């Protein structure tokens, strides 16, 4: 091969629109392939890689926001490597990496993985921003004290977060499944959002946004571990995300896609677009 020739070009394995340098990025995307104490259908650990591949079938321009992904200035750091079978060490790895992102003055975007991955990232965010509130999209309350004796569970993630930042700093959208005691806790702290006016009381705070994709109706999102009927339509979720563009969101994650349960790959396509929309408002 002549000296003037080089190998390639090669296909990128990063998200479409990602910049090449962590140092120059405003937003850092981190894949979180973890589905440890899953309570029903496992498989969300395969989501980050599948979404990365699917992103190349997505237009990088959003007519809703009149922006390209190239305008967002985000860096796809790839997927974290976790010690298989050790939940606590996995959470430590996530917290350490999220802490670096926040300490460097960047915004964090986690791609799960199951919903428990939110907890360590939230703890890192709270260390940087003590005046923090969480906006939580989900079909489930996730407010159990424990699930089958396990306190570190995706069914308990918002309970752990409430104990960290105060339940009064949690706002929940799309909830339609949970124990009576969980709904009683939501009523006590007025966490359930009925309309956009319910979010005005936290608009002055820094915001961590977490979206469990089972907030969507299974007609649009069959590829998730715990599908729940009577959910949001995609357009409704998209409108909520657009409404949040004026909030000071410093971190976010999108979790619980389990791509192998939807052979049509429609679920993956939907979540890919959700990720793009969230990038547009960060």
N, C-alpha and C positions, 0 to 999 in steps of 0.2 A: 504494500500500500504506500503510495507516495507520501512524503513527509507533510505535504500541504493539506492532506485530507484528514478529517477527523470522524470519529464515530458519531452515529445519530442521524437525525434527531430522534430522541426517545420520548415516549409518552410520559407526561407528568403524573405522579402519584399523589400530588397535593390537590386540595380543593381548587376549583377553577377560580381565578382571580387573586389567589394568594400571592403576597409579595415574597421575595426571596430571603429577607433578613428579619430576624426577631428584633434587632436593635432599632430598625426603622419603622416598625409596626406600631399602630395604636391599639389594635385588638389582637389577642393571641387565642387561636382555636386549638383545643387539646382534645384528642380522642380518648375516651374512657371505656375501654372494652371490658366491662365488669358486670357480671350477673350472678353474684354470690348467693345470698340467701333469698333466692327468688321463690315466691309463694305459689306460683301456678305454672305458667308456661315459660321455660327458660329460652334464651336465644338473643337477648338484647346486646350481648357482648360482641355480636357480629355487626352491629349497626354502624359504628364509625367508619369501618373500611368500606362497607357497601354504599354509604352515603357519599363518601369521597369519590368513588367511581361514578355514582349516579350524577354527581354535580356536573360532570362533563356533558351530560345531556340537557343541562339547564342553560337558558339564556342568561348571560351575566348582566343584562340590563333589566331593571325593574320599571315598568311604566307607571306603577303606583307611586314610587318614590322619585322617579325621573333621575335615577342614578345607576351607574355601573358598579359591579363589584370592584373594579379597579379604583374606584373613587373611595372605597371604604378603608383601605390600608390595613388589611388584616394578614396575619401570618399563621399558616397551618403548621403547627409544630409536630404533627404526626400523632401516634398513639403511645400512651404510656404503657410500660411493661409492668405487670403486676405479679406478685408472688401467688401462684394459684393455691386456692384453698385457705388463704389467710386474709380474712376480711379486715381486721384491724390494721395490718401492715399495708394493705391496699389503700385504705382510707388515709393513712399517714403519707403515702406517696402522693396522693391527690392533693392533700392539704399543703405539703411542702412545695409542690409545683405551682399551685394556685397562689400561694404566698409570694413566691418569686415574681409572678406576673403582677400582682397588686402592688408589691413594694417598688417595682420598676415603673409604677405610674401608668400601667397599661390596663385595658379592659380584658376580662376573661370570658371566653365562650367554651363551655364544655359540651362535648357530644357523647352522650351515653349510649349504651350502658343503662343499668337499672337506676331507679330514682335515688337510691342511697348515696350515689356519687355526689349529690348536691350538698350533703351535710358537711364534708370536709372542706369543700370549696367555699361554702358559706362561712365557715369558721375563719378561714383565711381572710375573706372579704371583711368580716366583722372586726378583725384585728386592725385593718387599715381604715375602715369607715364605721366607727361605733354608732353613728346615727343612721342605722340601716333598717330598711323594711324589705319584705319579701312579697312579691306578687307570684302567686302559685296557680297555674292552670292544671287541672287534673279531673278525672272522673271520681277519684277516691279521696277521702279525707286525709289519709296517711297520718292520723293523729293517735294511733294506738300506743298504749304504754309499751307494749311489746307484741311480737307475733310468735306464738308457740314458745314463749320464754326468751326470745331473742330481741334485745332492745335495738340492735343495729340491723334494721330491716327496712325495706322500702315501704312497708306498711306503717312504719314508725318515724319516718324521716322528718315529717313536719312537727312531730312531738319533740324530737331532739332539737330542731331548729327553734321552736317556740321557747324551749328551756334555755336556749342560748341568747336570743335577742328579745325575748318577751312576746307572748302570744298576741298582744295588742299591735305588734308590728308585722303581722301576717295578714294578707288579703288573699282570698281563695275564690277562684272562678271556675264554673263548670262542674262543681262537686255534686254527685248524685248517688254515692254509695259509701257506706261506712256503718260503724256500730252506733247505737243510740248515744252512748257516752261520748263518742267523738262529735256527733252533732250537738250535744249539750255543751261541749267545750267551745265549739264554733259560736254558738249563741251567746255564751258567757262573754267571749272576747270580741264578738261582732266581726268575725273574720270573713263571713260569706258576702261576696260582692253581688248585688242585685242589678246595679247599673253603674255607669262610669262615675257618677257623683260620689259613690262610696270610696273611690280611690283618691279623691281630692285631699283628704286629711293626711295622706302620706306623700303628697306630691313634692313637698319641700325636702324630703329625705333622699339619701342615696338608695338606689333600688337594686336588688338582686332578683332577676326574673327567672323562674323555672317553669318549663313547659313539659309536662308528661303528655305524650301524644295520645294517650287513651282518653284525653278530654274530648277528642273528636268521636263522633258516632262510628261504630264498627262498619257502617256502610262505606265510610271513607277511610277507615283505619283498622282493617282486619289484622294487620301485621303488628300486633302488640301482645304483650304477655297476659294482660288482664282486660280484655275488651268489655265494655259496659254500654248497653243500649241507651238510647235517648240522649246522645251527646251533641256537641256543637257541630255545625257544618263547617267546612273549611273556610267559607267566606266570613262566617262569624268570628272565627279565630283570627283571620287576617285583619278584620276591622279592629279587633281589640289590640293587635300588635301595632297597627297604624296609630291608634289613639295613644299608645304609650310612647310615641316618638318624642314627645315633649317632656317626658320624665327623665331624671338623671340616672340612667341605668349604667351601673359600673361593672356588672357581671351578669352572666346568664348561662343557662344550659337547656338543652333539649334532650329528653331521655325516653326510654322504654319502647323504642322501635325494635321489634323482633322480626327481621325481614323474612325469615324462612317460613313464617305462617301466612305469607301472602305471595303466592307463586306468580301472580300477575305483576308484582313489583309496583303496583299503584301506591301502596303505603310508603314505600321508599321514595317515590317521586314526590308525594305530598310533603313528607318530612324534609326533603331536600329544599323544597320551596319555602317551608317554614324557617329553615336555617338561613336562607338568603334574606328573608324578610327581617329576621332578628338582626342579622349583620347590618342591614340598612338603618336600623334605629339605634344601634350602639354608638 
